[in-house]
Amino acid sequence: MPDVIEVSVSSTALFILLLALAAVVPPTVSSVKCWWSIRLRRWSGSVREAWAWFVAWLRKALLRFLNGGDGR
């Protein structure tokens, strides 16, 4: 049994690629998470405003209907 460990070029290249991915992926994931967090915060504010507008419109329409409409 030989004392020399042979490593093929493809496995060395794979190891270097995995090290590069380990260095790049966590910051990328973090920045994408931050970007989505900002977008969701903005969208939730817009959804809240739209919902408040819809509820106010519905309330006015319901009051008009219950009060007999706009006709005299």
VMD Tcl script that builds the backbone (N, CA, C; Angstrom):
set m [mol new atoms 216]
animate dup $m
set s [atomselect $m all]
$s set {name element resname resid chain x y z} {
  {N N MET 1 A 0.852 -1.174 0.000}
  {CA C MET 1 A 0.000 0.000 0.000}
  {C C MET 1 A 0.899 1.239 0.000}
  {N N PRO 2 A 0.671 2.134 -0.923}
  {CA C PRO 2 A 1.521 3.323 -1.012}
  {C C PRO 2 A 1.171 4.350 0.067}
  {N N ASP 3 A 2.175 5.138 0.469}
  {CA C ASP 3 A 1.967 6.185 1.464}
  {C C ASP 3 A 1.539 7.512 0.835}
  {N N VAL 4 A 1.453 7.575 -0.453}
  {CA C VAL 4 A 1.113 8.815 -1.159}
  {C C VAL 4 A -0.382 8.803 -1.463}
  {N N ILE 5 A -1.029 9.908 -1.125}
  {CA C ILE 5 A -2.455 10.039 -1.436}
  {C C ILE 5 A -2.574 10.864 -2.705}
  {N N GLU 6 A -3.152 10.280 -3.692}
  {CA C GLU 6 A -3.335 10.996 -4.954}
  {C C GLU 6 A -4.726 11.625 -4.989}
  {N N VAL 7 A -4.759 12.869 -5.406}
  {CA C VAL 7 A -6.024 13.599 -5.523}
  {C C VAL 7 A -6.165 14.019 -6.971}
  {N N SER 8 A -7.277 13.707 -7.556}
  {CA C SER 8 A -7.481 14.069 -8.956}
  {C C SER 8 A -7.748 15.572 -9.066}
  {N N VAL 9 A -7.529 16.084 -10.231}
  {CA C VAL 9 A -7.719 17.512 -10.472}
  {C C VAL 9 A -9.185 17.886 -10.309}
  {N N SER 10 A -10.082 17.022 -10.720}
  {CA C SER 10 A -11.500 17.352 -10.629}
  {C C SER 10 A -11.954 17.474 -9.177}
  {N N SER 11 A -11.459 16.637 -8.294}
  {CA C SER 11 A -11.862 16.748 -6.894}
  {C C SER 11 A -11.230 17.985 -6.250}
  {N N THR 12 A -10.016 18.363 -6.660}
  {CA C THR 12 A -9.401 19.597 -6.159}
  {C C THR 12 A -10.188 20.809 -6.631}
  {N N ALA 13 A -10.572 20.786 -7.894}
  {CA C ALA 13 A -11.369 21.888 -8.438}
  {C C ALA 13 A -12.715 21.969 -7.718}
  {N N LEU 14 A -13.304 20.831 -7.434}
  {CA C LEU 14 A -14.575 20.815 -6.713}
  {C C LEU 14 A -14.410 21.386 -5.307}
  {N N PHE 15 A -13.323 21.045 -4.651}
  {CA C PHE 15 A -13.056 21.579 -3.319}
  {C C PHE 15 A -12.903 23.101 -3.353}
  {N N ILE 16 A -12.169 23.618 -4.337}
  {CA C ILE 16 A -11.984 25.075 -4.475}
  {C C ILE 16 A -13.320 25.743 -4.773}
  {N N LEU 17 A -14.107 25.117 -5.615}
  {CA C LEU 17 A -15.429 25.666 -5.931}
  {C C LEU 17 A -16.314 25.711 -4.692}
  {N N LEU 18 A -16.291 24.666 -3.882}
  {CA C LEU 18 A -17.088 24.643 -2.655}
  {C C LEU 18 A -16.615 25.701 -1.670}
  {N N LEU 19 A -15.299 25.915 -1.581}
  {CA C LEU 19 A -14.792 26.984 -0.715}
  {C C LEU 19 A -15.248 28.360 -1.209}
  {N N ALA 20 A -15.222 28.548 -2.530}
  {CA C ALA 20 A -15.673 29.826 -3.090}
  {C C ALA 20 A -17.160 30.032 -2.815}
  {N N LEU 21 A -17.947 28.990 -2.983}
  {CA C LEU 21 A -19.384 29.102 -2.704}
  {C C LEU 21 A -19.644 29.391 -1.222}
  {N N ALA 22 A -18.857 28.771 -0.358}
  {CA C ALA 22 A -19.028 29.003 1.078}
  {C C ALA 22 A -18.702 30.450 1.435}
  {N N ALA 23 A -17.812 31.077 0.674}
  {CA C ALA 23 A -17.461 32.464 0.937}
  {C C ALA 23 A -18.487 33.426 0.350}
  {N N VAL 24 A -19.163 33.034 -0.727}
  {CA C VAL 24 A -20.062 33.943 -1.440}
  {C C VAL 24 A -21.515 33.798 -1.006}
  {N N VAL 25 A -21.965 32.592 -0.726}
  {CA C VAL 25 A -23.391 32.341 -0.483}
  {C C VAL 25 A -23.938 33.040 0.763}
  {N N PRO 26 A -23.304 32.970 1.936}
  {CA C PRO 26 A -23.903 33.615 3.112}
  {C C PRO 26 A -24.150 35.121 2.956}
  {N N PRO 27 A -23.199 35.910 2.420}
  {CA C PRO 27 A -23.518 37.331 2.220}
  {C C PRO 27 A -24.635 37.550 1.208}
  {N N THR 28 A -24.676 36.694 0.179}
  {CA C THR 28 A -25.733 36.821 -0.825}
  {C C THR 28 A -27.092 36.522 -0.202}
  {N N VAL 29 A -27.173 35.474 0.567}
  {CA C VAL 29 A -28.427 35.123 1.232}
  {C C VAL 29 A -28.848 36.244 2.179}
  {N N SER 30 A -27.898 36.796 2.886}
  {CA C SER 30 A -28.204 37.871 3.817}
  {C C SER 30 A -28.744 39.097 3.092}
  {N N SER 31 A -28.130 39.469 1.977}
  {CA C SER 31 A -28.599 40.655 1.251}
  {C C SER 31 A -29.963 40.417 0.617}
  {N N VAL 32 A -30.215 39.196 0.127}
  {CA C VAL 32 A -31.539 38.886 -0.439}
  {C C VAL 32 A -32.598 38.925 0.653}
  {N N LYS 33 A -32.265 38.385 1.838}
  {CA C LYS 33 A -33.202 38.423 2.964}
  {C C LYS 33 A -33.524 39.867 3.350}
  {N N CYS 34 A -32.511 40.701 3.380}
  {CA C CYS 34 A -32.706 42.110 3.724}
  {C C CYS 34 A -33.576 42.792 2.675}
  {N N TRP 35 A -33.309 42.510 1.388}
  {CA C TRP 35 A -34.083 43.110 0.305}
  {C C TRP 35 A -35.549 42.718 0.417}
  {N N TRP 36 A -35.814 41.419 0.663}
  {CA C TRP 36 A -37.199 40.965 0.793}
  {C C TRP 36 A -37.867 41.566 2.021}
  {N N SER 37 A -37.120 41.733 3.086}
  {CA C SER 37 A -37.679 42.319 4.298}
  {C C SER 37 A -38.157 43.735 4.034}
  {N N ILE 38 A -37.346 44.500 3.302}
  {CA C ILE 38 A -37.725 45.883 2.967}
  {C C ILE 38 A -38.957 45.877 2.074}
  {N N ARG 39 A -38.962 45.024 1.059}
  {CA C ARG 39 A -40.113 44.963 0.141}
  {C C ARG 39 A -41.389 44.574 0.886}
  {N N LEU 40 A -41.318 43.559 1.734}
  {CA C LEU 40 A -42.517 43.118 2.459}
  {C C LEU 40 A -43.023 44.206 3.391}
  {N N ARG 41 A -42.118 44.951 4.007}
  {CA C ARG 41 A -42.538 46.034 4.879}
  {C C ARG 41 A -43.279 47.105 4.074}
  {N N ARG 42 A -42.757 47.433 2.886}
  {CA C ARG 42 A -43.433 48.428 2.033}
  {C C ARG 42 A -44.780 47.912 1.562}
  {N N TRP 43 A -44.812 46.651 1.112}
  {CA C TRP 43 A -46.060 46.084 0.606}
  {C C TRP 43 A -47.100 45.975 1.701}
  {N N SER 44 A -46.692 45.631 2.909}
  {CA C SER 44 A -47.678 45.512 3.980}
  {C C SER 44 A -48.272 46.875 4.308}
  {N N GLY 45 A -47.479 47.933 4.220}
  {CA C GLY 45 A -48.018 49.279 4.426}
  {C C GLY 45 A -49.030 49.633 3.353}
  {N N SER 46 A -48.736 49.295 2.102}
  {CA C SER 46 A -49.665 49.570 1.002}
  {C C SER 46 A -50.938 48.753 1.147}
  {N N VAL 47 A -50.811 47.508 1.558}
  {CA C VAL 47 A -51.990 46.655 1.739}
  {C C VAL 47 A -52.858 47.207 2.866}
  {N N ARG 48 A -52.221 47.668 3.940}
  {CA C ARG 48 A -52.978 48.259 5.046}
  {C C ARG 48 A -53.752 49.492 4.589}
  {N N GLU 49 A -53.104 50.354 3.796}
  {CA C GLU 49 A -53.782 51.551 3.291}
  {C C GLU 49 A -54.951 51.184 2.385}
  {N N ALA 50 A -54.735 50.221 1.487}
  {CA C ALA 50 A -55.804 49.796 0.579}
  {C C ALA 50 A -56.958 49.182 1.357}
  {N N TRP 51 A -56.662 48.398 2.377}
  {CA C TRP 51 A -57.710 47.783 3.187}
  {C C TRP 51 A -58.501 48.855 3.940}
  {N N ALA 52 A -57.816 49.852 4.492}
  {CA C ALA 52 A -58.505 50.930 5.203}
  {C C ALA 52 A -59.407 51.698 4.245}
  {N N TRP 53 A -58.932 51.962 3.024}
  {CA C TRP 53 A -59.755 52.661 2.036}
  {C C TRP 53 A -60.981 51.814 1.694}
  {N N PHE 54 A -60.808 50.513 1.486}
  {CA C PHE 54 A -61.919 49.637 1.137}
  {C C PHE 54 A -62.956 49.570 2.258}
  {N N VAL 55 A -62.506 49.473 3.486}
  {CA C VAL 55 A -63.436 49.405 4.621}
  {C C VAL 55 A -64.214 50.707 4.748}
  {N N ALA 56 A -63.559 51.850 4.555}
  {CA C ALA 56 A -64.258 53.138 4.615}
  {C C ALA 56 A -65.286 53.237 3.497}
  {N N TRP 57 A -64.914 52.809 2.286}
  {CA C TRP 57 A -65.846 52.847 1.166}
  {C C TRP 57 A -67.038 51.934 1.429}
  {N N LEU 58 A -66.783 50.742 1.940}
  {CA C LEU 58 A -67.849 49.789 2.231}
  {C C LEU 58 A -68.782 50.325 3.315}
  {N N ARG 59 A -68.214 50.956 4.326}
  {CA C ARG 59 A -69.015 51.528 5.410}
  {C C ARG 59 A -69.940 52.617 4.865}
  {N N LYS 60 A -69.404 53.491 4.009}
  {CA C LYS 60 A -70.241 54.553 3.426}
  {C C LYS 60 A -71.345 53.965 2.556}
  {N N ALA 61 A -71.008 52.957 1.755}
  {CA C ALA 61 A -72.014 52.337 0.889}
  {C C ALA 61 A -73.095 51.652 1.719}
  {N N LEU 62 A -72.713 51.008 2.797}
  {CA C LEU 62 A -73.679 50.338 3.661}
  {C C LEU 62 A -74.582 51.343 4.360}
  {N N LEU 63 A -74.006 52.445 4.830}
  {CA C LEU 63 A -74.819 53.485 5.466}
  {C C LEU 63 A -75.795 54.111 4.478}
  {N N ARG 64 A -75.329 54.347 3.229}
  {CA C ARG 64 A -76.237 54.882 2.205}
  {C C ARG 64 A -77.385 53.917 1.953}
  {N N PHE 65 A -77.069 52.621 1.878}
  {CA C PHE 65 A -78.107 51.632 1.635}
  {C C PHE 65 A -79.090 51.554 2.804}
  {N N LEU 66 A -78.585 51.557 4.031}
  {CA C LEU 66 A -79.464 51.444 5.186}
  {C C LEU 66 A -80.291 52.712 5.418}
  {N N ASN 67 A -79.786 53.857 4.982}
  {CA C ASN 67 A -80.531 55.107 5.128}
  {C C ASN 67 A -81.487 55.357 3.986}
  {N N GLY 68 A -81.639 54.427 3.071}
  {CA C GLY 68 A -82.622 54.555 2.014}
  {C C GLY 68 A -82.036 55.088 0.708}
  {N N GLY 69 A -80.771 55.162 0.584}
  {CA C GLY 69 A -80.161 55.607 -0.669}
  {C C GLY 69 A -80.070 57.121 -0.750}
  {N N ASP 70 A -79.639 57.587 -1.923}
  {CA C ASP 70 A -79.453 59.018 -2.138}
  {C C ASP 70 A -80.728 59.694 -2.631}
  {N N GLY 71 A -81.688 58.922 -3.108}
  {CA C GLY 71 A -82.916 59.500 -3.638}
  {C C GLY 71 A -83.783 60.085 -2.535}
  {N N ARG 72 A -84.662 61.023 -2.933}
  {CA C ARG 72 A -85.517 61.677 -1.941}
  {C C ARG 72 A -86.894 61.127 -2.006}
}
mol reanalyze $m
mol bondsrecalc $m
mol representation Tube
mol addrep $m
